[in-house]
Amino acid sequence: MEFIPAYLKLSSGELERRAAEAFEHLSCCDLCARECKVDRRAGKMGVCRTGLRAKVSSYNPHLGEEDPLRGWRGSGTIFFTRCNLRCQYCQNHDISQTDAGREVEAQELAAIMLELQAYGCHNINFVSPSHVVAQILAALALAAPSSRGPYGRAGLRLPLVYNTGGYDSISALKLLDGVIDIYMPDMKYAHSDHSSRYSVARDYPRVNQAAMREMHRQVGDLQVDENGLAQRGLLVRHLILPNNLAGTAEILRFLAEEISPNTYLNLMDQYRPAYKARLFPELNRLITAREYQAAIQMARKAGLRRLDQKR
């Protein structure tokens, strides 16, 4: 049976309605957990340093994602410039903490999605999308063949991946309900003192856990087809930090007990001291093999059954 992405099942005009509602939020922006309340439609900028238009750093078929996303033709990644977090060790800081890239109108963003589809990518993967939810919805309303967009039957038909740092507002996620097929959030921290110190977001654990619940409510556990490709569901990433600064055991227990023991979890071992990590002695080293193996044992002890242990 052919897989039909969630957004193609929406009623006529629903994507346009969602996009219009999201743009209203930009006038007093609360579309991410920062809730800066600035008027982005007037060109003002909050923490994300992004105004009315989304800025794209790059896009390409990406073969470095998790197996269910990359398949054999790659995940169609669109890297958005800037981020709503300030991670002091960010390995993509040249994208997330600078203005590198170019602003795009909704029509061009829609065309990028269709270009990635034409390459043969298995999905469209929005990387760091939390601050550009309105712009994504506007572009999708043009790209989807079920909308009144310009592409008709030749429109977009791929699953959508929301690849986020996990600092997402419930109001934005509700706008994406029935639109996003695959949520791929980070769970970075269990403790607010660490999230404040290393990502300048004291309320990250509370916000992140609420977002996990909402994402799972919308899409459930990750489902894959007969070829192992992701179609719908939740895929969580957890980056292991040195000296247990992420609170790994608490995060794994939360996932197993409050989300699902069948949560697809990528335990990531590729931490390296990038960006400003040198300013924090406790972050200024690689993780050890012992730390990584301890995290795997924690996941098994918590009862999580679907572990991706690859880089």
Stockholm file with secondary structure:
# STOCKHOLM 1.0

chainA/1-311         MEFIPAYLKLSSGELERRAAEAFEHLSCCDLCARECKVDRRAGKMGVCRTGLRAKVSSYNPHLGEEDPLRGWRGSGTIFFTRCNLRCQYCQNHDISQTDAGREVEAQELAAIMLELQAYGCHNINFVSPSHVVAQILAALALAAPSSRGPYGRAGLRLPLVYNTGGYDSISALKLLDGVIDIYMPDMKYAHSDHSSRYSVARDYPRVNQAAMREMHRQVGDLQVDENGLAQRGLLVRHLILPNNLAGTAEILRFLAEEISPNTYLNLMDQYRPAYKARLFPELNRLITAREYQAAIQMARKAGLRRLDQKR
#=GR chainA/1-311 SS CCCCCGGGGSCTTHHHHHHHHHHHHGGGCCSSTTCCCCCGGGTCCCTTCCCSSEEEEEEEEESSSCHHHHTTTCEEEEEESCCSCCCTTCTTHHHHTSCCSEEECHHHHHHHHHHHHHHTCSCEEEESCGGGHHHHHHHHHHHCTTTTSTTGGGSCCSCEEEEECSCCCHHHHHHTTTTCSEEEEBCCCSCHHHHHHHHSCTTHHHHHHHHHHHHHHHHCBCEECTTSCEEEEEEEEEECCGGGTTCHHHHHHHIIIIICTTCEEEEECCCCCCTTGGGCGGGSSCCCHHHHHHHHHHHHHHTCCEEECCC
#=GC SS_cons         CCCCCGGGGSCTTHHHHHHHHHHHHGGGCCSSTTCCCCCGGGTCCCTTCCCSSEEEEEEEEESSSCHHHHTTTCEEEEEESCCSCCCTTCTTHHHHTSCCSEEECHHHHHHHHHHHHHHTCSCEEEESCGGGHHHHHHHHHHHCTTTTSTTGGGSCCSCEEEEECSCCCHHHHHHTTTTCSEEEEBCCCSCHHHHHHHHSCTTHHHHHHHHHHHHHHHHCBCEECTTSCEEEEEEEEEECCGGGTTCHHHHHHHIIIIICTTCEEEEECCCCCCTTGGGCGGGSSCCCHHHHHHHHHHHHHHTCCEEECCC
//
